[in-house]
Amino acid sequence: MTALAPSPPASKAPAAGPGVRWLFRLHRPALYAWIGLVAVLALVLIWLWGPLTDSAAAAWRQYRSECADGDPCTYDQNAIVRYKSVYMYATGALTGLPFLVAAWAGASLFGRELEHGTAQLTWTQGLSPTRWLAAKLALPTVLVGAGTGLLVTLHRLMWSAGDGRIDTAKSWSENLTLHTNGPTTVAFALTGLAGGALAGLLLRRTLPALTLALGFVAAVRFLADLAMPHLWPAVTRVTGLAEGYRGSGLSVDSGLVTSTGAHIADPGCGPTAFLPACETVYADLHATGFYTTYHPESHYWPLQLTTTALVLAVAAALAAAAFVLLRRSTATVPRAGDTGKETTA
C-alpha cells in the first residue's frame, strides 16, 4: 500500500495584500516631485540667506553713507531689488505649499483612487479600509512635516540674517512672514493633507475633492489669522494726543482714550502736534490720548505655538472625521479568500 503524505494545513491568514509598498510605488512620482520642490526652495532660501542678503545689506550701507544728504550718488540698487524680488517669490511659494498639499491629497491621493475604484480593489486584496487610510496618511505626514519644517527653518534663518541690516526687509508681523517664519505653516500643510483625505472620502471625485480640500486650508488659514492676536495677552500703550500712536508689532486694536478711561473709535483726525485743529474734535469727544493694543516681537513664539497647537487640533479632527466616515461607508467589505462572507472593516 502506498502511503499518502499528509497535506499541509490550510493557512488561515488572509492573502497578502498590496500593503504600504504598493501604495509607495503608486505615488512614487509625487514623492519625487515633493523632494525636488523642497530641494529647489531650500537652495533658493540658502541663496537668500547668504549672498543675496549680504549684497543687499552692503547696498543699503552704501546708500546710507553716500546718499543721505540728497546729493547725486551711486549704490547697488540691483542688489536691493533682487533681494526683495526673490524674497517675495520664495515667501509666496512657501505660503502656497499647504494649498499644494491639499490639492494633491484631495485630487490624487484620495479622490482619484476612490473615483476610479482603485481603493475599493485594494480593500478586497487583504488591506482593510482603515489600514489603507492609515497607510495613505502615514508616509505623507512624515514627508510633508519634515519638508515644510526644513523650509520654515531656513526661511527663519534667512529673515533673521537681513533683519536690521536691510531697510526694506519685511517686519516680523507682516502676514506672510509671520507664518513662514514659524511652525504654523507646517500645521497648515498637515491640515491640507487631512482635509484632502476627508474631501476625497466625502466626494469620491477628483476635481470636487480638490476644491473642497483647498477650501479647508483657506478657511483654517483665515480663521487662524483672526484668532492668533487673541490667543496671548496683548500689550496696551497709551500716548498723548500730540504724539499719535506708538508701538509696533502685531496690531490688535487702537483708538482714543477718554477722560473716564473708556476706549472709543478714532475719528481719524491725527496728532494735534501736526494738526492743531484736531484739538476741538478731541475736546468734543472728551479724549485725552491714543491707545494701541498690540503684540511686540517678544510675543512671537507664544503666538506661534498657541496658533500651531490650535491648527494641529483642527488637522487631527479632520483626520479623525475621515476615519469615522470611512468606517461608516465601508461597514462590510469583502476580502481576498472570502466566499460568500463579508468582513467588517
C-alpha positions in Angstrom: 0.0 0.0 0.0 1.3 3.4 -0.9 1.2 5.9 2.0 0.0 9.3 1.2 1.9 12.2 2.5 -0.2 14.4 4.7 -1.2 17.6 3.0 -0.1 20.8 4.8 -2.8 22.6 6.8 -4.6 25.3 5.0 -3.4 28.7 6.1 -6.0 30.8 7.8 -4.1 34.0 7.2 -5.5 36.3 4.5 -3.9 36.6 1.2 -1.1 39.0 1.1 -2.3 42.4 0.0 -0.5 45.2 -1.8 0.4 46.8 1.5 2.3 50.0 2.1 5.0 49.1 -0.5 2.3 49.1 -3.2 1.0 52.4 -2.1 4.5 53.8 -2.2 5.0 52.6 -5.8 1.7 54.1 -6.8 2.6 57.6 -5.6 6.3 57.5 -6.4 6.1 60.4 -8.9 4.5 62.6 -6.3 7.2 61.7 -3.8 10.0 62.6 -6.2 8.2 65.8 -7.1 7.9 66.8 -3.4 11.6 66.1 -2.8 12.5 68.1 -5.8 10.3 71.0 -4.8 11.7 71.1 -1.3 15.2 70.9 -2.6 14.7 73.8 -5.0 13.1 76.0 -2.4 15.8 75.1 0.1 18.5 76.2 -2.3 16.7 79.5 -3.0 16.4 80.2 0.7 20.1 79.4 1.3 20.9 81.8 -1.6 18.8 84.4 0.0 20.3 83.7 3.5 23.8 84.2 2.2 24.8 86.1 -0.9 21.6 88.0 -1.6 21.3 89.2 2.0 24.9 90.3 2.1 24.8 92.2 -1.2 21.6 93.9 -0.3 22.9 94.9 3.2 26.1 96.3 1.6 24.0 98.3 -0.9 21.9 99.8 2.0 25.1 100.7 3.9 26.4 102.4 0.7 23.1 104.3 0.3 23.0 105.5 3.9 26.6 106.7 3.8 26.7 108.3 0.4 23.1 109.4 -0.4 21.8 110.7 3.0 22.5 114.3 2.1 20.4 114.2 -1.1 23.3 114.7 -3.4 23.7 112.5 -6.5 25.2 109.2 -5.6 25.7 105.7 -6.7 24.8 102.4 -5.0 24.0 98.9 -6.0 20.2 99.3 -6.5 20.0 96.0 -8.3 21.1 94.1 -5.3 18.3 95.6 -3.2 15.7 94.9 -5.9 17.0 91.4 -6.4 16.7 90.5 -2.7 13.2 92.0 -2.5 12.0 90.1 -5.6 13.5 86.7 -4.6 12.2 87.1 -1.0 8.7 87.8 -2.3 8.7 84.8 -4.6 10.2 82.4 -2.0 7.9 83.5 0.8 4.9 83.2 -1.6 5.9 79.7 -2.6 6.3 78.6 1.0 2.9 80.2 1.8 1.4 78.2 -1.1 2.8 74.8 0.0 -0.2 73.9 2.3 -2.6 74.6 -0.6 -0.5 72.4 -2.9 -0.5 69.6 -0.4 -4.3 69.9 0.0 -4.8 69.9 -3.8 -2.7 66.8 -4.2 -4.2 64.9 -1.3 -7.8 65.7 -2.3 -7.3 65.0 -6.0 -4.6 62.4 -6.4 -4.0 60.7 -3.1 -7.7 60.0 -2.3 -10.2 61.5 -4.8 -8.9 59.8 -8.0 -8.4 56.4 -6.4 -11.9 56.4 -5.0 -13.4 57.7 -8.2 -11.7 55.0 -10.4 -12.2 52.2 -7.9 -8.5 51.6 -7.2 -9.1 51.9 -3.5 -12.1 49.6 -3.4 -10.0 47.0 -5.3 -7.2 47.3 -2.7 -9.7 46.6 0.1 -10.6 43.3 -1.4 -6.9 42.2 -1.5 -6.0 41.9 2.1 -5.7 45.5 3.2 -8.7 46.8 5.2 -10.1 50.3 4.6 -8.8 51.5 8.0 -5.3 50.2 7.3 -5.4 51.6 3.8 -6.3 55.1 5.1 -3.6 54.9 7.8 -1.0 53.8 5.3 -2.1 56.6 2.9 -1.7 59.2 5.6 1.4 58.0 7.5 4.2 58.5 4.9 2.9 61.8 3.5 2.5 63.1 7.1 6.2 62.5 7.8 7.4 63.8 4.4 5.2 66.9 4.5 6.0 67.7 8.1 9.8 67.2 7.6 10.0 69.1 4.3 7.9 72.0 5.3 9.7 72.2 8.7 13.0 72.4 6.9 11.9 75.2 4.7 10.4 77.1 7.6 13.7 76.8 9.5 15.6 78.1 6.5 13.2 80.9 6.0 13.5 82.0 9.6 17.3 81.9 9.4 17.2 83.9 6.1 14.9 86.5 7.5 16.9 86.9 10.7 20.1 87.5 8.7 18.5 90.5 7.0 16.6 91.9 10.0 18.1 95.3 10.9 20.5 95.2 8.0 18.1 95.7 5.1 15.9 98.8 5.3 13.2 97.3 3.2 13.1 93.9 4.9 9.7 92.7 5.9 8.6 93.1 9.5 8.2 90.0 11.7 4.5 90.8 11.9 3.8 91.0 8.2 1.3 88.3 7.5 3.2 86.1 5.1 6.5 86.5 7.0 4.7 85.9 10.3 3.7 82.4 9.2 6.6 81.3 7.0 9.0 82.1 9.9 7.3 79.6 12.2 5.6 76.2 12.7 2.1 77.5 11.7 3.0 76.8 8.1 3.8 73.2 9.0 0.4 72.9 10.7 -1.4 74.4 7.7 0.3 71.8 5.4 -0.8 68.9 7.7 -4.3 70.4 7.7 -4.2 70.3 3.9 -3.3 66.6 4.0 -6.0 65.7 6.5 -8.5 68.0 4.7 -7.7 66.3 1.4 -8.3 62.9 2.9 -11.7 64.0 4.2 -12.6 65.7 1.0 -11.7 62.7 -1.1 -13.7 60.3 1.1 -16.7 62.7 1.2 -17.0 63.4 -2.5 -15.1 60.5 -4.2 -14.4 62.6 -7.2 -11.1 64.2 -8.2 -11.9 67.8 -9.0 -14.7 68.4 -6.3 -12.3 66.8 -3.7 -9.5 69.1 -4.8 -11.8 72.2 -4.5 -13.1 71.2 -1.1 -9.6 70.4 0.2 -8.4 73.9 -0.9 -11.4 75.3 0.9 -10.5 73.6 4.1 -7.0 75.1 4.1 -8.2 78.6 3.1 -10.8 78.5 5.9 -8.4 77.3 8.5 -5.8 79.9 7.5 -8.4 82.7 7.6 -9.7 81.7 11.0 -6.2 81.3 12.4 -5.3 84.8 11.3 -8.4 86.1 13.1 -7.7 84.1 16.3 -3.9 84.5 16.6 -3.9 88.0 18.1 -6.3 86.9 20.8 -4.5 83.7 21.8 -2.0 85.5 24.0 -2.4 88.6 26.3 -1.5 91.7 24.4 0.2 95.0 25.5 -1.7 98.3 25.6 0.2 101.6 25.2 -1.4 105.0 25.8 0.1 108.2 24.4 -0.8 111.8 24.4 -3.0 113.5 21.7 0.0 115.4 20.4 2.1 112.2 19.9 -0.2 110.0 18.0 0.1 106.2 18.0 3.2 104.4 19.3 4.1 100.8 19.5 5.0 98.5 16.6 4.1 94.8 16.2 1.0 92.7 15.5 -1.9 95.1 16.0 -5.0 94.1 17.9 -6.9 97.3 18.5 -6.4 101.1 18.6 -8.4 104.2 19.2 -8.9 107.1 21.6 -8.9 107.1 25.4 -11.5 109.4 27.1 -11.3 111.2 30.4 -13.2 108.3 32.0 -10.7 105.7 30.7 -13.1 104.4 28.1 -11.8 103.3 24.7 -13.6 104.8 21.7 -13.2 104.8 17.9 -10.7 107.2 16.4 -12.3 109.8 14.1 -9.1 109.8 12.0 -8.1 113.4 12.6 -4.5 112.8 13.6 -2.0 114.0 16.2 -2.5 117.6 17.5 1.2 118.4 17.1 0.7 118.3 13.3 -3.0 119.2 13.1 -3.9 121.7 15.8 -7.5 121.9 14.5 -8.0 118.4 15.8 -8.0 119.7 19.4 -11.6 120.8 19.1 -12.6 117.4 17.7 -11.0 115.6 20.6 -12.4 118.0 23.2 -15.9 117.3 22.0 -15.2 113.6 22.5 -13.5 114.1 25.9 -10.5 112.3 24.5 -7.2 112.5 26.5 -4.9 110.3 24.4 -4.5 107.5 21.9 -4.2 103.8 22.8 -2.7 100.9 20.9 -3.2 97.3 21.8 -0.6 95.1 20.1 1.9 92.2 20.4 5.6 93.2 20.5 8.2 90.9 18.8 8.8 89.2 22.2 5.3 87.6 21.8 6.2 85.9 18.5 6.8 82.4 19.8 3.9 82.3 22.3 1.6 83.4 19.4 3.2 80.9 17.0 3.0 77.9 19.4 -0.6 78.6 20.6 -1.8 79.0 17.0 0.1 75.9 15.8 -1.5 73.9 18.6 -4.9 75.1 17.6 -4.4 74.4 13.9 -2.9 70.9 14.6 -6.1 70.2 16.7 -8.1 71.0 13.6 -6.0 68.8 11.4 -6.4 65.9 13.9 -10.2 66.5 13.9 -10.3 66.3 10.1 -8.2 63.1 10.1 -10.5 61.6 12.7 -13.5 62.5 10.7 -12.0 60.8 7.7 -11.6 57.6 9.6 -15.1 57.7 11.0 -16.5 58.4 7.6 -14.5 55.6 6.0 -15.7 53.1 8.7 -19.3 54.0 8.2 -19.2 53.9 4.4 -17.3 50.6 4.3 -19.0 48.7 7.1 -18.8 45.5 5.0 -16.0 45.0 2.6 -15.2 41.5 1.1 -11.6 40.4 1.4 -9.5 38.1 -0.7 -10.2 34.5 0.1 -13.7 35.1 1.4 -16.5 33.1 -0.1 -20.0 34.5 0.4 -18.9 36.2 3.6 -18.5 39.9 4.4 -16.0 41.2 6.8 -16.5 44.3 8.9 -13.8 46.9 8.3 
